């Protein structure tokens, strides 16, 4: 068992095919990672008190922290962290017990809190704060702390969401290829 993937309370992270997890990152507990996902350096993903799922072709960039909300009398189900497909999570992002749907770009240093729902094809500007329970509707750029709807996304920006995912899959594949040629 890799030290990067740690079992907690009998739950071990599971990964799909062609997944890259940097050796400096740590993934704990009830975490499911789909195919072609990349987890970059110094990422902490902690599915210890609820579950985390990460969809295909998603990238979690350097220094990000992903966690969940535990079950309690006030919140019987707690809040899992659910991340869709083709999501770009920028450097030093914090995701906590929220739902991120497909083709979303989360700018560097952003924080998305418990119960927030980010619909498909959304861009969140760097340094934004999405408060607990907030819903960001599809097709817009959101900015600020707290976040507010700024303007509709252009067709080029919507296409750019898939482009970003494609690039990270290519870079991930380059890293995996390089690693396979440098190990003894």
C-alpha positions as CSV (number, residue, x, y, z in Angstrom):
1,X,0.0,0.0,0.0
2,X,1.3,3.4,-0.9
3,X,1.8,5.9,1.8
4,X,0.0,8.4,-0.5
5,X,-3.2,6.3,-0.2
6,X,-4.1,5.8,3.5
7,X,-6.8,3.6,5.0
8,X,-9.0,5.1,7.7
9,X,-11.7,3.2,9.6
10,X,-11.4,0.3,7.1
11,X,-11.9,2.5,4.0
12,X,-9.2,2.8,1.5
13,X,-9.1,5.3,-1.4
14,X,-9.8,3.7,-4.8
15,X,-8.5,4.9,-8.2
16,X,-9.5,4.4,-11.8
17,X,-7.1,3.9,-14.7
18,X,-4.3,6.3,-15.8
19,X,-4.5,8.3,-12.6
20,X,-1.5,10.4,-11.5
21,X,-1.1,11.1,-7.8
22,X,2.1,13.1,-6.9
23,X,4.1,11.4,-4.2
24,X,3.9,14.5,-2.0
25,X,0.1,14.4,-1.8
26,X,-2.0,12.4,0.7
27,X,-5.4,10.8,0.2
28,X,-7.2,9.3,3.2
29,X,-10.3,7.2,3.7
30,X,-13.5,7.0,1.6
31,X,-12.2,8.6,-1.6
32,X,-13.1,7.4,-5.1
33,X,-11.0,8.8,-8.0
34,X,-12.2,8.1,-11.6
35,X,-10.1,7.6,-14.7
36,X,-7.6,10.1,-16.1
37,X,-7.6,12.2,-12.9
38,X,-4.4,14.1,-11.8
39,X,-3.6,15.0,-8.3
40,X,-0.6,17.4,-8.3
41,X,2.0,18.1,-5.5
42,X,1.1,18.9,-1.9
43,X,-2.7,18.1,-2.2
44,X,-4.5,16.8,0.9
45,X,-7.7,14.8,0.3
46,X,-9.4,13.6,3.5
47,X,-12.4,11.4,3.2
48,X,-12.3,10.5,6.9
49,X,-15.8,11.5,8.2
50,X,-17.7,11.4,4.9
51,X,-17.0,10.4,1.3
52,X,-15.3,12.1,-1.6
53,X,-15.7,11.4,-5.3
54,X,-13.7,12.9,-8.1
55,X,-14.9,12.5,-11.7
56,X,-13.1,11.6,-14.9
57,X,-10.5,13.9,-16.4
58,X,-10.5,16.2,-13.4
59,X,-7.3,17.9,-12.1
60,X,-6.6,18.9,-8.5
61,X,-3.7,21.4,-8.6
62,X,-0.9,22.0,-6.2
63,X,-1.6,22.8,-2.5
64,X,-5.3,22.2,-2.7
65,X,-7.3,20.9,0.4
66,X,-10.4,18.7,-0.1
67,X,-12.4,17.7,3.0
68,X,-16.0,16.8,4.0
69,X,-18.5,17.5,6.8
70,X,-19.3,14.8,9.4
71,X,-22.8,13.6,10.2
72,X,-24.4,15.3,13.3
73,X,-27.8,15.9,14.8
74,X,-27.9,19.3,13.0
75,X,-26.8,17.7,9.7
76,X,-27.7,14.0,9.7
77,X,-26.1,13.2,6.3
78,X,-23.2,15.5,6.7
79,X,-21.8,16.9,3.5
80,X,-19.8,14.7,1.2
81,X,-17.5,16.3,-1.4
82,X,-18.7,15.5,-5.0
83,X,-16.6,16.7,-7.9
84,X,-17.8,16.0,-11.5
85,X,-15.9,15.3,-14.7
86,X,-13.5,17.7,-16.5
87,X,-13.2,20.0,-13.5
88,X,-10.1,22.2,-13.1
89,X,-9.3,22.9,-9.5
90,X,-6.7,25.7,-9.4
91,X,-3.7,26.0,-7.1
92,X,-4.4,26.3,-3.3
93,X,-8.2,25.8,-3.6
94,X,-10.1,24.6,-0.6
95,X,-13.2,22.5,-1.2
96,X,-15.3,21.5,1.8
97,X,-18.4,19.4,1.7
98,X,-19.7,20.8,-1.5
99,X,-20.9,19.6,-4.9
100,X,-19.0,20.7,-8.1
101,X,-20.7,19.5,-11.3
102,X,-19.0,18.9,-14.8
103,X,-16.8,21.3,-16.7
104,X,-16.1,23.9,-13.9
105,X,-13.0,25.9,-13.5
106,X,-12.2,27.0,-9.9
107,X,-9.6,29.8,-9.8
108,X,-6.5,29.7,-7.6
109,X,-7.0,30.3,-3.9
110,X,-10.8,30.0,-4.0
111,X,-12.8,28.5,-1.1
112,X,-16.1,26.6,-1.6
113,X,-17.9,25.7,1.6
114,X,-20.4,23.2,3.0
115,X,-23.5,22.5,1.0
116,X,-22.6,24.8,-1.9
117,X,-23.6,23.5,-5.4
118,X,-21.7,24.6,-8.5
119,X,-23.6,23.7,-11.6
120,X,-22.1,22.7,-15.0
121,X,-20.0,25.1,-17.0
122,X,-19.1,27.7,-14.4
123,X,-15.9,29.7,-13.9
124,X,-15.0,30.9,-10.4
125,X,-12.4,33.7,-10.3
126,X,-9.2,33.4,-8.3
127,X,-9.6,34.2,-4.6
128,X,-13.4,33.8,-4.5
129,X,-15.4,32.6,-1.5
130,X,-18.5,30.6,-2.1
131,X,-20.5,30.6,1.2
132,X,-22.3,27.6,2.7
133,X,-25.4,26.5,0.8
134,X,-24.9,28.9,-2.1
135,X,-25.9,27.7,-5.6
136,X,-24.0,29.0,-8.7
137,X,-26.1,28.5,-11.8
138,X,-24.6,27.2,-15.1
139,X,-23.1,29.5,-17.7
140,X,-21.6,32.3,-15.7
141,X,-18.4,33.7,-14.3
142,X,-18.5,34.3,-10.6
143,X,-16.1,36.6,-8.6
144,X,-15.5,38.0,-5.2
145,X,-15.7,37.3,-1.5
146,X,-18.5,36.5,-1.0
147,X,-18.9,35.4,-4.6
148,X,-21.4,37.1,-6.9
149,X,-22.5,36.5,-10.5
150,X,-20.4,38.7,-12.7
151,X,-21.4,37.9,-16.3
152,X,-22.3,35.2,-18.7
153,X,-19.5,33.0,-20.1
154,X,-18.7,33.4,-23.8
155,X,-18.8,30.4,-26.1
156,X,-14.9,30.5,-26.2
157,X,-14.8,30.4,-22.4
158,X,-17.2,27.5,-22.2
159,X,-15.0,25.7,-24.8
160,X,-12.0,26.6,-22.7
161,X,-13.4,24.6,-19.8
162,X,-12.9,21.4,-21.8
163,X,-9.6,22.7,-23.2
164,X,-8.3,23.1,-19.6
165,X,-9.3,19.5,-18.8
166,X,-7.7,18.2,-22.0
167,X,-4.4,20.0,-21.3
168,X,-4.2,18.5,-17.8
169,X,-4.9,15.0,-19.1
170,X,-2.0,15.5,-21.6
171,X,0.3,16.9,-18.9
172,X,-0.7,14.0,-16.5
173,X,0.1,11.5,-19.3
174,X,3.5,13.2,-19.8
175,X,4.3,12.8,-16.1
176,X,3.2,9.2,-16.1
177,X,5.2,8.4,-19.2
178,X,8.3,10.2,-17.7
179,X,7.9,8.3,-14.4
180,X,7.6,4.9,-16.2
181,X,11.0,5.6,-18.0
182,X,12.8,6.8,-14.8
183,X,12.0,4.0,-12.3
184,X,14.4,1.1,-11.9
